[in-house]
Amino acid sequence: MTLEILTPDKKVYEGEATSVTVPGALGLFEILNNHAPIISTLQDGKLTVRGGSAKEEVFFIKGGVVEALNNKVTVLAEGILTK
């Protein structure tokens, strides 16, 4: 699946992923290939990307929203705390 992580300032990540773990408002959840469509708010926390060009990448986001639709995951984060 394709993943994009965007902040108001820039595109932080774009690439292929096999799974994405995000800090949902009610706790961590994982999005896998062919996931059912979903939109969720995010809280501050760790976002983990697995697969793609690197085995695992970790981003610390400052809130936002995630959408998964047709094997495309888009994360709109308020900011990146550290990488």
N, C-alpha and C positions, 0 to 999 in steps of 0.2 A: 504494500500500500504506500501511498505518497503522504508525506508529512510536511507541513509548513508551520513554523513557529514565528509569529509576527509580534512586534511591539509597536507602539506609536512612532518610534524613531527609525526602526529598520527591520529587515527580514533577518532573523537570527539563525534559522535553519531551514533548509529545503532539501529533501531527499527521500529515499526509500527506507522503509522500516518494516520489521516483522511484528513488532509490538511497541506500544506506547503506554507507559504508566503515568497517570496524572493525579494531582491532588484535588479531587472533587470536593465540593462543599460538604458532603457527608462522609468523606474518607477517600482513600486511594482506590482507583479502579484502573483496569487494563483494557486497552482497545487492541484487538487483534485483526488480522486480515479478514475481510468479509463480515465485519461487525455490523450489527443492526444499526440503522440510523439513530443518532443520539446528539443532543445538545445539552451541555451541562455548564454550570458556573464552576469556577476553580478558586481555591484559596491559595495563599502563599505556601510554597512547598517545593518538593523535588519532583521534577519531570524526567523520566528515564526513557530513552529511545534505544531500542535493541534492533540489531540487524542493519541492513543498508551498508554504507561504505565503512563504517566502524562497528566493532562488535557491540559497544555500549557507550552512549554519551549521556551525561547528566547535566541538566539545567536547573537552576533554582529560580522559580518564577514568582512574581508578585501578583497574585490574583489573575482573573481573566475569564475567558469562555473557551470551551472546546466544542467542535462540531465534527462528527464522523458521518460521511455520506458517500456511498459508492466508492469505497476504498480510498478516499481522500480524507485525511484528518487535518483540520486547521485549528491551531491554538492561537487565540488572540490574547496575549498576556499584557498586563499593565506595565510590566517591566521585568528585567532580568536582574536578580539580586547579585549573583556571581556565577561564574561558569567554571 
